[in-house]
Amino acid sequence: MKTFFKVAGVGAFLFGAHLYYHKETPAEFVQRVRHYFLVKKQAYGDLKTAQKAFSTAMTELKAQLPELQEAISDLQRDIDEARFQIQPRIDEINKYTDKMKKS
């Protein structure tokens, strides 16, 4: 019990020193701490809302990923086919340009 009173006394002294240093009354201290707590509580709520929205968006993205991969695969196949069809023409153009450079 003696230790409790010592700790309480030291705590009260430090609290008084803090109030004196910041030149505020206990009521102002309580108001400041309450306001700080409410701001942090609001920020935590905003964080939870943003986290939930991000999680929902990530779930939707994962659901659409197979379609996206299929579309990318189709595009790559079309690009490869176009390159295959164009390559002989490019080779012919390169032949003519090489002849023109040599002349």
MDAnalysis code that builds the backbone (N, CA, C; Angstrom):
import MDAnalysis as mda
import numpy as np

u = mda.Universe.empty(309, n_residues=103, atom_resindex=np.repeat(np.arange(103), 3), trajectory=True)
u.add_TopologyAttr("name", ["N", "CA", "C"] * 103)
u.add_TopologyAttr("resid", np.arange(1, 104))
u.add_TopologyAttr("resname", ["MET", "LYS", "THR", "PHE", "PHE", "LYS", "VAL", "ALA", "GLY", "VAL", "GLY", "ALA", "PHE", "LEU", "PHE", "GLY", "ALA", "HIS", "LEU", "TYR", "TYR", "HIS", "LYS", "GLU", "THR", "PRO", "ALA", "GLU", "PHE", "VAL", "GLN", "ARG", "VAL", "ARG", "HIS", "TYR", "PHE", "LEU", "VAL", "LYS", "LYS", "GLN", "ALA", "TYR", "GLY", "ASP", "LEU", "LYS", "THR", "ALA", "GLN", "LYS", "ALA", "PHE", "SER", "THR", "ALA", "MET", "THR", "GLU", "LEU", "LYS", "ALA", "GLN", "LEU", "PRO", "GLU", "LEU", "GLN", "GLU", "ALA", "ILE", "SER", "ASP", "LEU", "GLN", "ARG", "ASP", "ILE", "ASP", "GLU", "ALA", "ARG", "PHE", "GLN", "ILE", "GLN", "PRO", "ARG", "ILE", "ASP", "GLU", "ILE", "ASN", "LYS", "TYR", "THR", "ASP", "LYS", "MET", "LYS", "LYS", "SER"])
u.atoms.positions = np.array([
    [0.828, -1.191, 0.000],
    [0.000, 0.000, 0.000],
    [0.874, 1.257, 0.000],
    [1.997, 1.169, 0.686],
    [2.916, 2.292, 0.763],
    [3.455, 2.625, -0.643],
    [3.765, 1.588, -1.415],
    [4.289, 1.782, -2.763],
    [3.244, 2.435, -3.656],
    [1.997, 2.049, -3.489],
    [0.921, 2.645, -4.281],
    [0.855, 4.145, -4.051],
    [0.940, 4.562, -2.793],
    [0.874, 5.997, -2.487],
    [2.090, 6.733, -3.046],
    [3.242, 6.078, -3.035],
    [4.433, 6.705, -3.607],
    [4.245, 6.897, -5.125],
    [3.755, 5.860, -5.786],
    [3.548, 5.945, -7.235],
    [2.487, 6.988, -7.555],
    [1.406, 6.996, -6.764],
    [0.347, 7.985, -6.986],
    [0.877, 9.397, -6.754],
    [1.695, 9.579, -5.746],
    [2.273, 10.889, -5.455],
    [3.192, 11.351, -6.574],
    [4.039, 10.456, -7.056],
    [4.935, 10.806, -8.159],
    [4.124, 11.123, -9.404],
    [3.075, 10.336, -9.658],
    [2.213, 10.583, -10.814],
    [1.534, 11.938, -10.718],
    [1.027, 12.269, -9.549],
    [0.372, 13.569, -9.352],
    [1.376, 14.709, -9.532],
    [2.585, 14.529, -9.009],
    [3.610, 15.555, -9.173],
    [3.946, 15.754, -10.653],
    [4.139, 14.662, -11.376],
    [4.463, 14.769, -12.800],
    [3.314, 15.387, -13.589],
    [2.091, 15.036, -13.227],
    [0.932, 15.631, -13.891],
    [0.886, 17.133, -13.632],
    [1.143, 17.533, -12.397],
    [1.183, 18.957, -12.066],
    [2.296, 19.677, -12.808],
    [3.458, 19.038, -12.907],
    [4.577, 19.644, -13.626],
    [4.231, 19.791, -15.113],
    [3.568, 18.787, -15.647],
    [3.157, 18.848, -17.054],
    [2.187, 20.011, -17.284],
    [1.203, 20.157, -16.398],
    [0.229, 21.249, -16.531],
    [0.915, 22.605, -16.396],
    [1.848, 22.704, -15.458],
    [2.556, 23.971, -15.262],
    [3.404, 24.304, -16.485],
    [4.100, 23.309, -17.024],
    [4.968, 23.523, -18.179],
    [4.170, 23.970, -19.399],
    [3.010, 23.358, -19.622],
    [2.194, 23.698, -20.787],
    [1.207, 24.836, -20.503],
    [1.223, 25.346, -19.273],
    [0.374, 26.471, -18.871],
    [-1.099, 26.224, -19.221],
    [-1.611, 25.095, -18.739],
    [-3.011, 24.784, -18.972],
    [-3.630, 24.253, -17.687],
    [-4.932, 24.437, -17.599],
    [-5.667, 23.950, -16.432],
    [-6.003, 22.469, -16.637],
    [-6.379, 21.779, -15.580],
    [-6.781, 20.381, -15.759],
    [-7.954, 20.226, -16.733],
    [-8.887, 21.188, -16.730],
    [-10.021, 21.124, -17.650],
    [-9.547, 21.266, -19.100],
    [-8.588, 22.171, -19.330],
    [-8.041, 22.326, -20.679],
    [-7.296, 21.062, -21.118],
    [-6.588, 20.451, -20.167],
    [-5.889, 19.204, -20.462],
    [-6.875, 18.108, -20.866],
    [-7.947, 17.999, -20.123],
    [-8.962, 16.987, -20.419],
    [-9.585, 17.257, -21.786],
    [-9.885, 18.512, -22.078],
    [-10.465, 18.870, -23.377],
    [-9.497, 18.533, -24.517],
    [-8.214, 18.862, -24.313],
    [-7.217, 18.580, -25.340],
    [-7.069, 17.087, -25.569],
    [-7.015, 16.315, -24.505],
    [-6.892, 14.863, -24.635],
    [-8.149, 14.280, -25.272],
    [-9.308, 14.797, -24.892],
    [-10.565, 14.311, -25.472],
    [-10.614, 14.602, -26.973],
    [-10.227, 15.828, -27.355],
    [-10.212, 16.193, -28.771],
    [-9.226, 15.313, -29.540],
    [-8.045, 15.094, -28.974],
    [-7.041, 14.242, -29.600],
    [-7.586, 12.824, -29.782],
    [-8.250, 12.320, -28.764],
    [-8.827, 10.985, -28.838],
    [-9.892, 10.912, -29.930],
    [-10.748, 11.925, -30.013],
    [-11.810, 11.912, -31.034],
    [-11.230, 11.988, -32.444],
    [-10.189, 12.779, -32.632],
    [-9.533, 12.875, -33.941],
    [-8.928, 11.523, -34.318],
    [-8.255, 10.887, -33.375],
    [-7.644, 9.581, -33.650],
    [-8.717, 8.523, -33.896],
    [-9.816, 8.601, -33.174],
    [-10.913, 7.653, -33.379],
    [-11.501, 7.818, -34.783],
    [-11.672, 9.059, -35.233],
    [-12.181, 9.333, -36.577],
    [-11.195, 8.828, -37.628],
    [-9.916, 9.067, -37.417],
    [-8.895, 8.605, -38.359],
    [-8.887, 7.081, -38.424],
    [-9.066, 6.430, -37.295],
    [-9.121, 4.967, -37.278],
    [-10.345, 4.478, -38.050],
    [-11.468, 5.146, -37.885],
    [-12.674, 4.786, -38.635],
    [-12.469, 4.964, -40.132],
    [-11.818, 6.062, -40.513],
    [-11.519, 6.298, -41.932],
    [-10.587, 5.217, -42.484],
    [-9.611, 4.828, -41.670],
    [-8.686, 3.779, -42.089],
    [-9.422, 2.464, -42.292],
    [-10.308, 2.113, -41.372],
    [-11.074, 0.866, -41.503],
    [-11.956, 0.902, -42.747],
    [-12.583, 2.051, -43.028],
    [-13.425, 2.188, -44.215],
    [-12.586, 2.029, -45.485],
    [-11.437, 2.668, -45.518],
    [-10.557, 2.570, -46.684],
    [-10.046, 1.140, -46.853],
    [-9.732, 0.492, -45.749],
    [-9.256, -0.886, -45.807],
    [-10.342, -1.811, -46.349],
    [-11.578, -1.583, -45.920],
    [-12.695, -2.395, -46.403],
    [-12.913, -2.165, -47.901],
    [-12.846, -0.904, -48.346],
    [-13.012, -0.587, -49.768],
    [-11.895, -1.224, -50.590],
    [-10.668, -1.173, -50.088],
    [-9.537, -1.778, -50.787],
    [-9.723, -3.289, -50.885],
    [-10.171, -3.892, -49.808],
    [-10.398, -5.338, -49.800],
    [-11.477, -5.725, -50.812],
    [-12.539, -4.928, -50.884],
    [-13.606, -5.189, -51.846],
    [-13.084, -5.054, -53.277],
    [-12.324, -4.007, -53.542],
    [-11.764, -3.798, -54.876],
    [-10.812, -4.927, -55.252],
    [-10.007, -5.388, -54.293],
    [-9.077, -6.475, -54.561],
    [-9.836, -7.767, -54.876],
    [-10.923, -8.010, -54.173],
    [-11.743, -9.194, -54.440],
    [-12.345, -9.131, -55.834],
    [-12.833, -7.956, -56.220],
    [-13.392, -7.784, -57.561],
    [-12.324, -7.977, -58.636],
    [-11.120, -7.469, -58.381],
    [-10.030, -7.642, -59.335],
    [-9.681, -9.113, -59.490],
    [-9.598, -9.821, -58.381],
    [-9.289, -11.250, -58.445],
    [-10.372, -12.018, -59.183],
    [-11.618, -11.577, -59.035],
    [-12.720, -12.249, -59.731],
    [-12.626, -12.025, -61.240],
    [-12.145, -10.871, -61.660],
    [-12.059, -10.550, -63.083],
    [-10.721, -10.932, -63.701],
    [-9.809, -11.426, -62.904],
    [-8.480, -11.770, -63.393],
    [-8.494, -12.838, -64.484],
    [-9.284, -13.898, -64.389],
    [-9.293, -14.875, -65.491],
    [-9.721, -14.267, -66.830],
    [-10.719, -13.391, -66.812],
    [-11.138, -12.720, -68.040],
    [-10.021, -11.845, -68.590],
    [-9.346, -11.152, -67.700],
    [-8.243, -10.287, -68.108],
    [-7.116, -11.103, -68.724],
    [-6.784, -12.217, -68.103],
    [-5.723, -13.065, -68.645],
    [-6.118, -13.630, -70.008],
    [-7.386, -13.979, -70.152],
    [-7.864, -14.481, -71.439],
    [-7.767, -13.393, -72.515],
    [-8.154, -12.168, -72.153],
    [-8.078, -11.059, -73.108],
    [-6.627, -10.785, -73.505],
    [-5.724, -10.818, -72.547],
    [-4.311, -10.587, -72.838],
    [-3.780, -11.695, -73.745],
    [-4.179, -12.918, -73.464],
    [-3.760, -14.044, -74.305],
    [-4.264, -13.882, -75.732],
    [-5.533, -13.482, -75.880],
    [-6.092, -13.248, -77.218],
    [-5.345, -12.135, -77.947],
    [-5.058, -11.054, -77.235],
    [-4.304, -9.957, -77.850],
    [-2.917, -10.410, -78.295],
    [-2.247, -11.169, -77.444],
    [-0.902, -11.635, -77.792],
    [-0.949, -12.549, -79.013],
    [-1.954, -13.413, -79.100],
    [-2.096, -14.288, -80.262],
    [-2.330, -13.456, -81.528],
    [-3.212, -12.440, -81.424],
    [-3.466, -11.573, -82.583],
    [-2.200, -10.826, -83.004],
    [-1.438, -10.358, -82.034],
    [-0.188, -9.644, -82.348],
    [0.794, -10.588, -83.033],
    [0.901, -11.798, -82.524],
    [1.814, -12.771, -83.134],
    [1.394, -13.093, -84.560],
    [0.094, -13.261, -84.784],
    [-0.393, -13.531, -86.143],
    [-0.087, -12.371, -87.081],
    [-0.303, -11.154, -86.591],
    [-0.027, -9.979, -87.425],
    [1.460, -9.902, -87.755],
    [2.320, -10.160, -86.780],
    [3.760, -10.154, -87.043],
    [4.129, -11.220, -88.076],
    [3.521, -12.381, -87.946],
    [3.797, -13.471, -88.881],
    [3.400, -13.079, -90.299],
    [2.257, -12.406, -90.439],
    [1.789, -11.999, -91.767],
    [2.598, -10.831, -92.325],
    [3.059, -9.968, -91.461],
    [3.776, -8.772, -91.905],
    [5.256, -9.061, -92.177],
    [5.832, -10.040, -91.518],
    [7.269, -10.278, -91.602],
    [7.776, -10.464, -93.034],
    [7.108, -11.241, -93.904],
    [7.623, -11.348, -95.283],
    [7.667, -9.996, -95.989],
    [6.695, -9.167, -95.745],
    [6.673, -7.841, -96.376],
    [7.817, -6.973, -95.856],
    [8.074, -7.075, -94.567],
    [9.185, -6.308, -93.992],
    [10.503, -6.795, -94.575],
    [10.633, -8.100, -94.736],
    [11.858, -8.643, -95.341],
    [12.059, -8.116, -96.759],
    [10.980, -8.062, -97.544],
    [11.069, -7.526, -98.909],
    [11.465, -6.053, -98.893],
    [10.864, -5.301, -98.003],
    [11.201, -3.868, -97.895],
    [12.669, -3.715, -97.529],
    [13.144, -4.525, -96.584],
    [14.556, -4.459, -96.187],
    [15.478, -4.803, -97.346],
    [15.082, -5.770, -98.201],
    [15.892, -6.106, -99.378],
    [16.024, -4.908, -100.299],
    [14.898, -4.279, -100.568],
    [14.930, -3.112, -101.468],
    [15.723, -1.959, -100.889],
    [15.591, -1.729, -99.591],
    [16.348, -0.635, -98.992],
    [17.836, -0.949, -98.990],
    [18.199, -2.220, -98.791],
    [19.610, -2.602, -98.858],
    [20.155, -2.379, -100.263],
    [19.363, -2.723, -101.286],
    [19.790, -2.502, -102.670],
    [19.977, -1.007, -102.941],
    [19.043, -0.191, -102.399],
    [19.135, 1.240, -102.624],
    [20.371, 1.821, -101.934],
    [20.728, 1.304, -100.774],
    [21.902, 1.793, -100.065],
    [23.184, 1.417, -100.800],
    [23.180, 0.220, -101.411],
    [24.369, -0.216, -102.137],
    [24.550, 0.547, -103.448],
    [23.457, 1.030, -103.989],
    [23.555, 1.714, -105.287],
    [24.056, 3.106, -105.177],
])
